[in-house]
Amino acid sequence: MKVSIHPYALSAVGIAGALVIWQILSAANLAGNALPAATTVFATLASILGTGAFWSSLGATLGVALLALAVAAVAGVALGLLVGSFEPVHYATAAVLEFLKPVPPIVILPLAVLVLGPTAEMSFFLVVFGCLLPIVMQTVDGVQGADPVARDTARSYGMGEGEILARVVLPSAMPYIGTAMRVAAPAALVVTVVAGLLGGGPGLGQNIYQAQAAGDYASLYALVIVLGVLGLLFQAATRLAERRVLHWHESYREVVH
């Protein structure tokens, strides 16, 4: 008889096992003070959650990440539709986009700090820079991958170019845009934290740097756990949003037996 084990139960077992290993390694003192006990870290986490400073930093991090992600999404989709739909624009921007594609936000961090200072505006700029290009490129791929027969059919029914773009091309590009957003959402959180950690921007990244500089490793690990949970929530939220928006797409239709 086959016993079915729920995936969440297996995940819980895996997490428990990791915590046990963590506790054992800490007790063995293999890394000295750099690896505090799991019990100490979670006690510190509970203490941190009770402070107003933590929630203020969390709000700053989420505010920058979400606002910058929204701006990058709107601008990226609009620019992607423009570049993908008109050949002159595509050829005019191809070299610039290909040049910027491999440039990570951390490379321009020193310049951003020099110009904008260790501010929320600096973090916002870096997140937009880091998220914009992937959204643009995915949107362009989606636009150029639209079925030409569907375009011609829509044109034969008297649709104008704007209507074709809205009713044929954009829906065709939506799966590509959804993929880009699923990648960009956690990246927005990561870049926001890096901007605080290395650039002095407000938020949890700055708190992590301060904990590391003070040798408060329990607080450092506690904040890393918070960021890990936030990353999971960002990922889950984008997956849920993608599933709701693209419920009509074949990859999300429920198979009826």
Contacts in CASP RR format, 6 or more apart in sequence:
PFRMAT RR
TARGET T0000
AUTHOR 0000-0000-0000
METHOD contacts of the structure
MODEL  1
MKVSIHPYALSAVGIAGALVIWQILSAANLAGNALPAATTVFATLASILG
TGAFWSSLGATLGVALLALAVAAVAGVALGLLVGSFEPVHYATAAVLEFL
KPVPPIVILPLAVLVLGPTAEMSFFLVVFGCLLPIVMQTVDGVQGADPVA
RDTARSYGMGEGEILARVVLPSAMPYIGTAMRVAAPAALVVTVVAGLLGG
GPGLGQNIYQAQAAGDYASLYALVIVLGVLGLLFQAATRLAERRVLHWHE
SYREVVH
19 38 0 8 1.000
22 35 0 8 1.000
22 37 0 8 1.000
22 38 0 8 1.000
23 37 0 8 1.000
23 38 0 8 1.000
23 39 0 8 1.000
25 31 0 8 1.000
25 35 0 8 1.000
26 35 0 8 1.000
26 36 0 8 1.000
26 37 0 8 1.000
26 38 0 8 1.000
27 37 0 8 1.000
33 215 0 8 1.000
33 217 0 8 1.000
34 217 0 8 1.000
35 217 0 8 1.000
36 217 0 8 1.000
36 218 0 8 1.000
36 221 0 8 1.000
40 218 0 8 1.000
41 218 0 8 1.000
41 221 0 8 1.000
41 222 0 8 1.000
41 225 0 8 1.000
42 222 0 8 1.000
43 218 0 8 1.000
44 218 0 8 1.000
44 219 0 8 1.000
44 221 0 8 1.000
44 222 0 8 1.000
45 222 0 8 1.000
45 225 0 8 1.000
45 226 0 8 1.000
48 54 0 8 1.000
48 219 0 8 1.000
48 222 0 8 1.000
48 223 0 8 1.000
54 207 0 8 1.000
57 202 0 8 1.000
57 203 0 8 1.000
57 204 0 8 1.000
57 205 0 8 1.000
57 206 0 8 1.000
57 207 0 8 1.000
58 203 0 8 1.000
58 204 0 8 1.000
58 226 0 8 1.000
59 203 0 8 1.000
60 120 0 8 1.000
60 202 0 8 1.000
60 203 0 8 1.000
61 189 0 8 1.000
61 192 0 8 1.000
61 193 0 8 1.000
61 203 0 8 1.000
61 204 0 8 1.000
61 205 0 8 1.000
61 230 0 8 1.000
62 230 0 8 1.000
64 120 0 8 1.000
64 123 0 8 1.000
64 124 0 8 1.000
64 127 0 8 1.000
64 192 0 8 1.000
64 195 0 8 1.000
64 202 0 8 1.000
64 203 0 8 1.000
65 127 0 8 1.000
65 188 0 8 1.000
65 189 0 8 1.000
65 191 0 8 1.000
65 192 0 8 1.000
65 234 0 8 1.000
66 188 0 8 1.000
67 124 0 8 1.000
68 123 0 8 1.000
68 124 0 8 1.000
68 127 0 8 1.000
68 128 0 8 1.000
68 131 0 8 1.000
68 188 0 8 1.000
68 192 0 8 1.000
69 127 0 8 1.000
69 131 0 8 1.000
69 184 0 8 1.000
69 185 0 8 1.000
69 188 0 8 1.000
71 128 0 8 1.000
72 127 0 8 1.000
72 128 0 8 1.000
72 130 0 8 1.000
72 131 0 8 1.000
72 132 0 8 1.000
72 135 0 8 1.000
72 184 0 8 1.000
72 188 0 8 1.000
73 131 0 8 1.000
73 135 0 8 1.000
73 181 0 8 1.000
73 184 0 8 1.000
75 128 0 8 1.000
75 132 0 8 1.000
76 132 0 8 1.000
76 135 0 8 1.000
76 136 0 8 1.000
76 139 0 8 1.000
77 135 0 8 1.000
77 139 0 8 1.000
77 177 0 8 1.000
79 132 0 8 1.000
79 136 0 8 1.000
79 139 0 8 1.000
80 135 0 8 1.000
80 136 0 8 1.000
80 139 0 8 1.000
80 140 0 8 1.000
80 143 0 8 1.000
81 139 0 8 1.000
81 143 0 8 1.000
81 165 0 8 1.000
81 169 0 8 1.000
81 170 0 8 1.000
81 173 0 8 1.000
82 89 0 8 1.000
83 89 0 8 1.000
83 90 0 8 1.000
83 93 0 8 1.000
83 97 0 8 1.000
83 136 0 8 1.000
83 139 0 8 1.000
83 140 0 8 1.000
83 143 0 8 1.000
84 90 0 8 1.000
84 139 0 8 1.000
84 140 0 8 1.000
84 143 0 8 1.000
84 144 0 8 1.000
85 143 0 8 1.000
85 165 0 8 1.000
85 169 0 8 1.000
90 140 0 8 1.000
97 133 0 8 1.000
97 136 0 8 1.000
97 137 0 8 1.000
100 133 0 8 1.000
101 133 0 8 1.000
101 137 0 8 1.000
104 130 0 8 1.000
105 126 0 8 1.000
105 127 0 8 1.000
105 129 0 8 1.000
105 130 0 8 1.000
105 191 0 8 1.000
105 194 0 8 1.000
105 195 0 8 1.000
106 194 0 8 1.000
106 198 0 8 1.000
108 126 0 8 1.000
108 129 0 8 1.000
109 126 0 8 1.000
109 194 0 8 1.000
109 195 0 8 1.000
109 198 0 8 1.000
109 199 0 8 1.000
112 122 0 8 1.000
112 125 0 8 1.000
112 126 0 8 1.000
112 195 0 8 1.000
113 122 0 8 1.000
113 199 0 8 1.000
113 200 0 8 1.000
115 122 0 8 1.000
116 122 0 8 1.000
116 125 0 8 1.000
118 196 0 8 1.000
118 199 0 8 1.000
118 200 0 8 1.000
118 201 0 8 1.000
119 201 0 8 1.000
119 202 0 8 1.000
120 201 0 8 1.000
120 202 0 8 1.000
122 195 0 8 1.000
122 199 0 8 1.000
122 201 0 8 1.000
123 191 0 8 1.000
123 192 0 8 1.000
123 195 0 8 1.000
123 196 0 8 1.000
123 201 0 8 1.000
123 202 0 8 1.000
126 191 0 8 1.000
126 192 0 8 1.000
126 194 0 8 1.000
126 195 0 8 1.000
127 188 0 8 1.000
127 191 0 8 1.000
127 192 0 8 1.000
127 195 0 8 1.000
130 184 0 8 1.000
130 187 0 8 1.000
130 191 0 8 1.000
131 184 0 8 1.000
131 187 0 8 1.000
131 188 0 8 1.000
131 191 0 8 1.000
134 180 0 8 1.000
134 183 0 8 1.000
134 184 0 8 1.000
134 187 0 8 1.000
135 177 0 8 1.000
135 180 0 8 1.000
135 181 0 8 1.000
135 184 0 8 1.000
137 180 0 8 1.000
138 176 0 8 1.000
138 177 0 8 1.000
138 178 0 8 1.000
138 179 0 8 1.000
138 180 0 8 1.000
139 173 0 8 1.000
139 176 0 8 1.000
139 177 0 8 1.000
139 180 0 8 1.000
141 173 0 8 1.000
141 176 0 8 1.000
142 172 0 8 1.000
142 173 0 8 1.000
142 175 0 8 1.000
142 176 0 8 1.000
142 177 0 8 1.000
143 169 0 8 1.000
143 172 0 8 1.000
143 173 0 8 1.000
145 172 0 8 1.000
145 173 0 8 1.000
146 168 0 8 1.000
146 169 0 8 1.000
146 172 0 8 1.000
146 173 0 8 1.000
147 168 0 8 1.000
147 172 0 8 1.000
150 168 0 8 1.000
150 172 0 8 1.000
151 164 0 8 1.000
151 168 0 8 1.000
151 169 0 8 1.000
154 163 0 8 1.000
154 164 0 8 1.000
154 167 0 8 1.000
154 168 0 8 1.000
155 164 0 8 1.000
159 167 0 8 1.000
159 168 0 8 1.000
174 245 0 8 1.000
174 246 0 8 1.000
174 249 0 8 1.000
175 246 0 8 1.000
175 249 0 8 1.000
175 251 0 8 1.000
178 238 0 8 1.000
178 242 0 8 1.000
178 245 0 8 1.000
178 246 0 8 1.000
181 238 0 8 1.000
181 241 0 8 1.000
181 242 0 8 1.000
182 235 0 8 1.000
182 238 0 8 1.000
182 239 0 8 1.000
182 242 0 8 1.000
185 234 0 8 1.000
185 235 0 8 1.000
185 237 0 8 1.000
185 238 0 8 1.000
186 231 0 8 1.000
186 234 0 8 1.000
186 235 0 8 1.000
188 234 0 8 1.000
189 227 0 8 1.000
189 230 0 8 1.000
189 231 0 8 1.000
189 234 0 8 1.000
192 203 0 8 1.000
192 205 0 8 1.000
193 203 0 8 1.000
193 204 0 8 1.000
193 205 0 8 1.000
193 208 0 8 1.000
193 227 0 8 1.000
194 205 0 8 1.000
195 201 0 8 1.000
195 205 0 8 1.000
196 202 0 8 1.000
196 203 0 8 1.000
196 204 0 8 1.000
196 205 0 8 1.000
196 206 0 8 1.000
196 209 0 8 1.000
197 205 0 8 1.000
197 206 0 8 1.000
197 208 0 8 1.000
197 209 0 8 1.000
198 209 0 8 1.000
200 206 0 8 1.000
200 209 0 8 1.000
204 223 0 8 1.000
204 226 0 8 1.000
204 227 0 8 1.000
205 223 0 8 1.000
207 219 0 8 1.000
207 223 0 8 1.000
208 220 0 8 1.000
208 223 0 8 1.000
208 224 0 8 1.000
211 217 0 8 1.000
211 219 0 8 1.000
211 220 0 8 1.000
211 223 0 8 1.000
212 220 0 8 1.000
243 252 0 8 1.000
246 252 0 8 1.000
247 253 0 8 1.000
END
